[in-house]
């Protein structure tokens, strides 16, 4: 299962994994765009086992609906790739009233993972891959204000969500000890996609064009595909991967108190949103 699989890194990841003859479940928000991407992947790989399911990750209640639908129609899941993401220069809120970047990039994946864990445990050995970014090293997350209600900056919001994915990965590693469910964080490197250019001023896009070693989406997908499928990682967990190598994360992500704090905060935010709709 790959979230945000109709464009950018998610689509490149889906295509590479489909080429391995896996049964791929594309999770997308837009049916038309999702169907187009699905057909392109089928044609490119000749793999007919590509399913499209719809979910709006800006709504935790839709994540809940989606998981219930999934359990009703599928009996197995071996790999979950939490890939979908957004980037906004102005502060927007999800349907639950949470800062949109944090809500979509991290909180929805936190909840989706929790809901799907029973099936991942049942089908172990299995794997969870959380898409992060080295950008998490450059903007220190404010754990007391992760939703940036006091002061908003687009880069800070994006970094917060990607730092949260690393903290989540390390916390999950501890939570899943002994279950044969492995968890990894994947760093795609600097890549220009619709996500990183949409809504940005022209001067920022020009600077982005000048950054050396900018990657194609195909290369950016390597870390996720490696984490999801490599036999080299059998029995391994809790690694932050760039391409096919373990790399370092920001020092604060290794702090158990930070990991626990974010986990508890996430549970409260999810609970509040779900109760509101009940």
KEMI-884569 format. One record per residue (C-alpha): x, y, z; residue in three letters. Coordinates in steps of 0.05 Angstrom, whole numbers, padded with zeros to 5 digits, always signed. Layout:
! residues N
XYZala/...
END
This chain:
! residues 278
+00000+00000+00000unk/+00027+00068-00022unk/-00006+00134-00003unk/-00001+00191-00053unk/+00015+00142-00108unk/-00013+00181-00168unk/+00043+00232-00175unk/+00116+00248-00159unk/+00156+00202-00115unk/+00095+00161-00097unk/+00080+00144-00169unk/+00153+00127-00183unk/+00153+00082-00121unk/+00089+00048-00143unk/+00117+00036-00212unk/+00182+00006-00186unk/+00146-00040-00137unk/+00095-00060-00190unk/+00154-00080-00234unk/+00174-00129-00179unk/+00107-00163-00193unk/+00077-00143-00126unk/+00003-00131-00115unk/+00002-00055-00107unk/-00053-00014-00074unk/-00051+00059-00094unk/-00082+00106-00043unk/-00101+00172-00075unk/-00148+00231-00063unk/-00169+00244-00134unk/-00202+00187-00172unk/-00189+00214-00242unk/-00115+00227-00230unk/-00109+00161-00193unk/-00140+00122-00251unk/-00094+00155-00301unk/-00033+00137-00260unk/-00058+00066-00249unk/-00067+00054-00323unk/+00003+00082-00338unk/+00034+00036-00286unk/-00003-00025-00313unk/+00019-00009-00384unk/+00092+00003-00363unk/+00098-00060-00321unk/+00046-00107-00350unk/+00025-00120-00278unk/-00051-00124-00274unk/-00053-00128-00198unk/-00056-00053-00186unk/-00115-00028-00145unk/-00137+00043-00133unk/-00170+00063-00067unk/-00192+00134-00049unk/-00176+00170+00016unk/-00171+00243+00036unk/-00113+00246+00084unk/-00134+00316+00105unk/-00191+00282+00144unk/-00177+00234+00200unk/-00248+00209+00196unk/-00238+00192+00123unk/-00175+00154+00143unk/-00219+00115+00191unk/-00271+00102+00136unk/-00217+00081+00088unk/-00186+00031+00137unk/-00254+00000+00151unk/-00266-00007+00076unk/-00197-00038+00068unk/-00209-00090+00123unk/-00275-00108+00090unk/-00242-00123+00023unk/-00171-00146+00038unk/-00144-00200+00084unk/-00070-00186+00078unk/-00020-00129+00078unk/+00055-00137+00079unk/+00082-00067+00065unk/+00055+00002+00082unk/+00090+00062+00050unk/+00068+00128+00082unk/+00088+00173+00024unk/+00034+00225+00011unk/+00051+00297+00027unk/+00035+00370+00016unk/+00074+00435+00020unk/+00041+00503+00033unk/+00071+00572+00039unk/+00009+00600+00074unk/-00023+00568+00135unk/-00082+00525+00118unk/-00122+00477+00162unk/-00147+00407+00151unk/-00220+00389+00157unk/-00204+00372+00230unk/-00177+00442+00243unk/-00103+00422+00245unk/-00046+00455+00206unk/-00051+00422+00138unk/+00022+00402+00126unk/+00028+00368+00194unk/-00041+00336+00187unk/-00030+00306+00118unk/+00045+00290+00118unk/+00047+00261+00189unk/-00016+00257+00231unk/-00059+00220+00180unk/-00003+00170+00170unk/+00005+00161+00245unk/-00069+00143+00249unk/-00070+00101+00186unk/-00011+00060+00212unk/-00045+00049+00279unk/-00108+00024+00244unk/-00070-00023+00198unk/-00022-00051+00249unk/-00065-00112+00266unk/-00061-00134+00193unk/+00013-00119+00187unk/+00026-00160+00250unk/-00017-00217+00224unk/+00022-00218+00159unk/+00091-00210+00189unk/+00147-00206+00171unk/+00121-00140+00144unk/+00147-00069+00136unk/+00127+00003+00147unk/+00163+00058+00108unk/+00154+00131+00129unk/+00176+00183+00079unk/+00218+00237+00112unk/+00270+00287+00087unk/+00338+00314+00106unk/+00302+00380+00112unk/+00284+00357+00183unk/+00356+00372+00203unk/+00352+00446+00186unk/+00289+00472+00221unk/+00284+00452+00294unk/+00213+00426+00308unk/+00175+00462+00362unk/+00143+00405+00399unk/+00103+00453+00442unk/+00073+00484+00379unk/+00077+00432+00322unk/+00015+00461+00290unk/+00049+00529+00285unk/-00010+00567+00314unk/+00035+00623+00338unk/+00080+00635+00278unk/+00076+00599+00211unk/+00129+00588+00158unk/+00120+00539+00101unk/+00190+00509+00107unk/+00182+00502+00182unk/+00115+00467+00174unk/+00144+00418+00123unk/+00205+00405+00167unk/+00160+00394+00227unk/+00121+00341+00190unk/+00185+00306+00166unk/+00217+00309+00235unk/+00153+00279+00263unk/+00160+00221+00214unk/+00230+00206+00241unk/+00207+00210+00314unk/+00148+00165+00296unk/+00194+00115+00263unk/+00239+00109+00324unk/+00180+00105+00372unk/+00148+00051+00328unk/+00213+00012+00329unk/+00206+00007+00405unk/+00132-00007+00403unk/+00139-00063+00353unk/+00197-00099+00385unk/+00188-00174+00378unk/+00131-00169+00327unk/+00171-00180+00263unk/+00142-00115+00236unk/+00201-00072+00213unk/+00197+00004+00206unk/+00241+00051+00166unk/+00245+00125+00150unk/+00264+00140+00077unk/+00299+00203+00054unk/+00287+00216-00021unk/+00339+00272-00025unk/+00327+00338-00061unk/+00278+00328-00117unk/+00234+00376-00155unk/+00162+00352-00156unk/+00094+00385-00158unk/+00095+00383-00082unk/+00158+00424-00076unk/+00141+00476-00129unk/+00066+00487-00121unk/+00050+00554-00091unk/+00123+00575-00085unk/+00146+00644-00109unk/+00185+00647-00174unk/+00250+00668-00140unk/+00248+00606-00095unk/+00236+00560-00154unk/+00296+00591-00190unk/+00340+00580-00130unk/+00315+00508-00126unk/+00335+00498-00199unk/+00407+00516-00180unk/+00414+00467-00123unk/+00466+00414-00142unk/+00451+00339-00144unk/+00377+00351-00153unk/+00344+00283-00164unk/+00293+00255-00211unk/+00232+00224-00179unk/+00258+00156-00202unk/+00321+00164-00162unk/+00283+00195-00104unk/+00241+00132-00099unk/+00302+00087-00088unk/+00302+00093-00012unk/+00228+00075-00006unk/+00233+00016-00054unk/+00296-00009-00019unk/+00264-00004+00050unk/+00201-00039+00025unk/+00231-00096-00014unk/+00306-00109-00002unk/+00326-00177+00025unk/+00386-00142+00056unk/+00339-00111+00108unk/+00309-00177+00132unk/+00308-00174+00208unk/+00331-00101+00207unk/+00289-00043+00234unk/+00291+00029+00257unk/+00337+00057+00203unk/+00337+00123+00166unk/+00355+00108+00095unk/+00382+00150+00039unk/+00385+00110-00026unk/+00408+00042+00000unk/+00448+00065+00060unk/+00434+00083+00133unk/+00446+00157+00147unk/+00442+00201+00209unk/+00382+00240+00233unk/+00378+00303+00276unk/+00401+00292+00347unk/+00334+00310+00378unk/+00299+00253+00340unk/+00338+00202+00382unk/+00311+00230+00447unk/+00261+00181+00476unk/+00224+00236+00513unk/+00212+00273+00447unk/+00188+00209+00414unk/+00140+00194+00471unk/+00115+00266+00475unk/+00098+00267+00400unk/+00064+00199+00404unk/+00019+00220+00462unk/+00003+00287+00429unk/-00015+00251+00365unk/-00062+00204+00401unk/-00097+00264+00433unk/-00104+00301+00367unk/-00132+00239+00332unk/-00180+00224+00389unk/-00206+00296+00390unk/-00219+00295+00314unk/-00254+00227+00315unk/-00298+00244+00375unk/-00319+00310+00342unk/-00351+00271+00285unk/-00382+00217+00328unk/
END
